[in-house]
Amino acid sequence: MHKHKDGRQVTVSTKITINAPRELVFEYLTNLKYYYLWNPQIQRISSKERLRLGSTFETESLVMGTKIKATNVVTGFVLPKAFGLENSLGVVAYQAKFRLNQRAHSTEVKLTTKLSTDSKVFVFTLPIMKKLALRELRTDLQALKIAVEDRLE
């Protein structure tokens, strides 16, 4: 993903604490068979395998009533500390970086996402996109927390 010098990029960050070991949280983030559990908007994934650096997979999601197809590429993979991916949703490019920090009896997950566009039309919508993206990230991380912690019960 390239940087846009004229304000066509937004960055959103959020974090959550999950009461589980970092290795288990990383497994849920990087094994596609678990993606449906923490990405409620995903309707189809082209694979169910474990991801690694350079892995590519396709998704079909329903976001705000709109069906979106994307090709995703794993751009960062440091077991069990960090995971990153990029995709392009037509005129909007998306980059997500997960950082996992082990605490005494839990894992802090920080998710930073960058959205960017080359379209001048979307410049005016970036503040709205930022709020919507933050809402989606928080929903995804909350679903991840529920899925991982439920497995431990």
Secondary structure, DSSP 8 states (H G I E B T S, - for coil): ----TTS-EEEEEEEEEESS-HHHHHHHHHBGGGHHHH-TTEEEES--SB--TT-EEEEEEEETTEEEEEEEEEEEEETTTEEEEEEEETTEEEEEEEEEEE-SS-EEEEEEEEEEES-GGGGGGHHHHHHHHHHHHHHHHHHHHHHHHHHH-
